[in-house]
Amino acid sequence: MLAKAEDKKPQKGGGKKRRHTGEDGGGGERKRRGGADGEKTQGDGGKKRLDALSVGYFRRVGERLTEGFEDNEEREMFVENVLTEVKGKAALVAMDQTGSLTLQRLLTLSSLDQVGEVLAELGGESGSEFKTVSCDRCGGHVVESAVRQMSRWMESSANTEEEEEEEERCGVLEAQVLSLSQVVRDNSAEFIRHVHGSHVVRTLLHVLGGCIGPARTEARPGAKERNAAPQLTDFEIPTSFWYELKSLTETLMEDVKLGVTDAVASAVFQTMLTVCHRKRPKLCKQLLKSIMEYLTSRSAAPGVSPLLVFLKDQASSHLIEMVIQLAHKPLLRDLYKNHLKGQLVDLALHPIANFPVQRLTAAAAKHKLFLKLFDELIQGLEAILAAGHMGVIVQLAESCAESEEKQGEMMQCLLHAFHCAEPGSRHVSCLPLFMSLLTYDVYYHSDSEGNIQTEVPLSSICYHGSRLVQALSKFKDRSLLLSSLRTLSPADLLTLACDPAGSHVLQALITTSSDKGRGKILKRLEGQYVKMACSRLGSRVLEAVWNSASVSQRQSIAQELVPNESQLRSDQFARHVWAKFALSHFAHRRAHWQEIQTGESKKRKLFNDILA
């Protein structure tokens, strides 16, 4: 078995490896004199390094882990053998790139008492070594991985006796997590400012709170992953963690100045608030209040709130965004009344402060406070548009949709801002203008009297324009948008359906329309269904349309698609449309297809009635 083979290899040169725990900084493997406790490298601050033989060993271990194991017994034996090799040099392994990656994977397969033993060695007798390992680029990941294993604390056991044994073994890991937290509390300022150490603190906060997100990786996330909030999973925690979380938050609050001024520390405070909001709401309220008290107590110019300064700062604005997002109604009201009233337009025009304004607009949507915010922000609508801060405008529209007030006023202001309010005949041009964020004169190249010089095909659809129309499509009165949509030519509708931003607009407008309104749009789309089906984005729109369409509308779509069977079935996107629409049934067993579609339609209507 490979596990046994790997176990023998390190033992062969085990003594030598323990005496020479590093390798030459230039990559050479020659041993230096006096290196009994590990070789030191020039230009590395004398840091000990894992020797080349051990690096090779852990690389092979990583490869073996990738292959997987036939049964649990084989896996357990392999893990135990490797951890035997780690013992006595856990810190060196953790702080080596290859060793770190392998150890992280190994810890997820280890028992909780094994994880606790590794963590105990990393911390040393008093736990003082935790700081060095946690603040290391590679070591920090290992500490995080070990701490995260506490989420397995209450995994079900076969019987009560095993459960008691498991709890006793978990006590080792529990004690080490508490020890780590104590070290963090003793050195909180250094930890939360450190680019690697701060991540350990954030993981610690999650584990002490009893909720964990996906493991952090070295790979850079994509745009969607960066912007999306991580999905958290709750788990049971020991009672000791309940009290330790409060102690840790109290200590961190002593360094609130760092959380406001330092970008790395700010991220720690944001994690602290997120965890407490989810698991300890009362504690979260206290923390929010304390942070706001600190922010508003700083000295500023006479008659000017210090909060206005912090809102325009890169580091502190992120923390204020989180405070606003989690704030309860009285705090939001106080924030606006005593600090932001009369300042919202200026803040919305600021390159940094406009983001907290967006969070405030979103948070206020379910309160009467929104009406005051709206009345203030709408005065600067055109200036905000000119500044290009479309996030503010989009959020204002989304909050109007949520609060169900000010929708008519919002639409009228947008028509004026895009120069299509007067004369009324320009209303039908609003959709292309909103999607492109261009005024009527610019989009249509009109002359001084407003006469259109040439017919303009749909173009310049942008992300924020798409977001704006999607928000407006949730308004009670969508007649202007739908009238504008119906004036687009079939070619323009196809462009819209196959555009990365436009496809979301068309999908939103069609799926939220009544059967009659949807029918009018689908009538204009006739002749374009095959091209839509053969497009990556168009096929998704077509599927969404199909899901919301009536049986007769589905029949019209199917009749256009079926004659092009060979083209559709050979296309990478259209073949899925062919299968999902059951077009083979439509072509050869029409009555059966009709019966199925009618049944689905009734189910959907019943489901919608229940939700309504």
ABEGO torsion letter per residue (X at the ends): XAAAAAAAAAAAAAAAAAABABBBAAGBABBBBGAAAEBBBBGAGGBBBBBAAAAAAAAAAAAAAAAEBABAAAAAAAAAAAAAAABGAAAAAAABAAAAAAAAAAAAABBAAAAAAAAAAAAEAAGAAAAAAAABAAAAAAAAAAAAAAAAAABBBABAAAAAAAAAAAAAAAAAAAAAAAAAAAAAAAAAABAAAAAAAAAAAAAAAGBBBBBBBABBBBAAAAABBBBBBBBBBBAAAAAAAAAAAAAAAAAAAAAAABAAAAAAAAAAAAAAAAABAAAAAAAAAAAAAAAAABBBBBGBBAAAAAAABAAAAAAAAAAAAABBAAAAAAAAAAAABGAAAAAAABAAAAAAAAAAAAAAAABAAAAAAAAAAAAAAAAAAAAGBAAAAAAAAAAAAAAGBGAAAAAAAAAAAAGAAOBAAAAAAAAAAAAAGBBAAAAAGBBAAGBBABBBBBBGBBAAAAAAAAAAAABABAAAAAAAAAABBAAAAAAAAABAAAAAAAAAAAAABBAAAAAAAAAAABGAAAAAAABAAAAAAAAAAAAABBAAAAAAAAAAAAAAAAAAAABAAAAAAAAAAGAAAAAABAAAAAAAAAAAAAAAAAAAAAAX
